[in-house]
Amino acid sequence: MVESIVFMGTPQYAVPTLKALAADDRFDVLAVVTQPDRPFGRKRQLKASPVKEAALELNLPVLQPEKISGSDEMQQVIDMEPDFLVTAAYGQFLPEKLLQSAKYGAVNAHASLLPKYRGGAPVHYAIMNGDAKTGISLMYMVKKMDAGDVIDTVEVPITSDDNVGTMFMKLGDAAVKLVTENLPAIAAGTAKATPQNPDEVTFSPNISREQQQLNFAAETAQQLDWHIRGLYPTHPAHATANGQAIKFVKVSPLDEKTDAKPGTITLKDKKHLHVAAADGTQIAVEKLQPAGKAAMDVTAFLNGAGQHLQAGDSWIDLGEAHG
């Protein structure tokens, strides 16, 4: 039996699942709902979401309401009477009327191991907190954010080289099997769902500007590494040195301890840039992005925008610099 689906998603993370559903003879994707085109880049030209681009390639109808609640597009979805609503990082709350419009319910592929990290930035927090793993939870959608019963999960390790970008790629691929294997079981009535333990709930609110500011005095080398990888490339972490605003792309914690004040450059030569962090720890800066430039390795930086930095100079946390 073919199950009809309205798919709702926005970023690249959702694309593998959309493509898998569209290619599977067990499913019929009636339409794709995604966020409106947004201004992008310096020229602020409108850019379609990755899900919209994929849907157009698949010749699927695309709906893009600015706000789904009460919209004409919402009524269109309801009138389609789909068997399932399938969401993956769509980016808006869905009204109860819409959730109830699907025969077998609305399910969401949430990028965490619920009840941990409900909210809009679960992958960021998993890396920033130094978690060894994260995953995908397939859950029934309810009015309360990410609070529905969990149908199934898949775990994905977080390696020391992963950042938000690489993890979203891994999680997007992992979501495919989770969704495509469970939808038929849900329709057949054989899927089992488990309520989330309210005592284990944590949240992952959207990243703030303050969270993008590095504080060498408050974070050890390992914490700085987690912080930087947990924000790149969506919300790059940054600091200033000699008035230069710098985004950090990749650093490595060092074994060697230092007595230097946190934020102080402890080594600078043609190929190395080491900076003191909290508790006497140090990081080796490997890749950064000066203002208005592309990301570059530390050698290119030291030969260009960073050539005037010297050992003993201090990287100042932006929060402290601006009071």
C-alpha positions, 0 to 999 in steps of 0.5 A, spaced: 500 500 500 502 506 498 502 512 503 501 519 501 506 524 505 506 531 505 514 533 507 516 539 511 523 541 512 528 547 510 536 545 511 540 540 507 539 536 513 532 534 511 534 533 503 536 526 504 530 524 507 526 527 502 529 524 496 529 517 499 521 518 500 520 520 493 524 515 490 521 509 494 515 506 491 511 505 498 510 513 498 507 518 494 510 525 496 504 530 495 507 536 496 513 539 500 513 545 505 519 549 506 521 556 508 520 562 504 526 564 500 531 568 504 536 574 502 543 571 502 550 573 501 553 580 501 548 582 495 542 579 499 539 576 493 534 571 495 536 564 495 531 558 496 532 553 501 536 546 500 529 542 501 526 547 495 531 546 491 531 538 492 523 538 491 524 542 484 529 537 482 524 532 483 518 535 480 514 536 487 509 541 488 512 546 493 509 551 498 512 556 502 508 560 507 511 566 511 507 563 517 504 556 516 499 557 521 492 560 518 495 560 511 492 558 505 498 553 504 496 550 511 489 549 508 491 546 502 495 541 506 489 539 510 485 538 503 490 533 501 488 529 506 495 525 507 497 519 510 503 522 514 506 529 515 513 528 515 517 534 518 525 535 519 527 541 521 522 545 518 523 551 522 516 553 524 511 550 530 505 547 526 498 548 529 494 543 532 489 543 526 494 541 521 497 536 526 491 532 526 490 532 518 494 526 517 491 519 517 497 516 521 499 522 524 505 527 524 512 525 525 518 529 526 525 527 525 529 531 531 536 531 531 537 529 538 536 523 542 530 525 546 528 527 551 535 531 551 536 537 547 529 539 545 529 546 541 532 549 535 539 547 536 540 540 538 546 539 534 550 545 536 549 544 544 551 536 543 558 538 540 559 544 545 557 540 551 562 535 549 557 529 548 560 523 545 554 521 541 548 524 538 542 522 534 535 522 531 529 521 534 523 519 530 517 522 534 510 524 534 508 531 533 504 534 539 503 542 540 508 542 545 515 543 542 519 536 541 515 533 547 511 527 543 512 520 544 518 517 541 517 511 536 525 510 534 532 512 535 538 512 531 545 514 535 551 517 531 558 518 534 561 525 535 568 525 533 574 530 535 574 532 528 566 533 527 563 540 527 556 542 526 556 542 518 559 535 518 554 532 524 548 535 520 551 531 514 551 524 518 545 525 521 541 527 515 543 520 512 542 517 518 535 519 518 533 516 512 533 509 514 529 511 521 524 514 517 523 510 511 523 503 515 518 506 521 512 509 516 510 503 514 510 500 521 506 506 523 501 505 518 500 498 519 499 499 527 505 495 529 510 501 531 511 502 538 512 509 541 515 511 548 513 517 552 519 521 554 521 522 561 520 529 563 526 528 569 531 527 563 528 533 559 534 538 556 533 544 552 537 547 546 535 554 544 537 558 538 544 560 538 545 567 541 550 573 539 553 572 546 554 565 545 558 566 539 563 570 543 569 566 545 572 567 552 579 564 553 579 566 561 573 562 562 574 556 557 579 551 557 582 549 551 578 543 550 572 547 552 574 552 546 575 546 541 568 544 543 565 551 543 568 552 536 566 546 533 559 546 536 558 553 532 561 552 525 559 553 520 552 556 522 554 561 527 562 562 527 565 563 534 569 569 534 574 574 538 578 580 537 586 581 537 589 588 535 582 590 533 581 585 528 575 581 529 576 573 527 572 567 526 575 561 529 574 555 524 578 549 527 583 549 533 586 543 537 587 543 545 595 542 546 598 538 552 603 543 554 601 547 560 603 555 560 603 560 566 601 565 561 594 569 562 588 566 558 588 570 551 595 571 550 599 568 544 604 564 547 607 562 540 607 565 533 612 563 528 610 562 520 606 556 521 604 556 528 599 560 533 598 558 540 594 561 545 593 560 552 586 558 555 583 557 562 587 553 567 593 553 564 591 550 558 593 552 550 590 551 543 593 551 537 589 555 532 589 551 525 584 555 521 580 562 522 576 567 518 578 574 518 573 579 517 571 580 510 575 574 507 574 566 506 576 561 511 584 560 511 589 555 514 593 558 520 599 559 515 596 563 510 593 567 516 600 569 519 602 571 512 597 576 511 592 578 516 595 576 522 602 578 520 603 583 525 601 579 531 606 577 536 607 572 542 605 576 548 599 579 544 592 578 547 586 576 544 580 579 548 573 576 549 568 581 545 564 580 551 569 583 556 571 588 550 564 591 550 563 591 557 
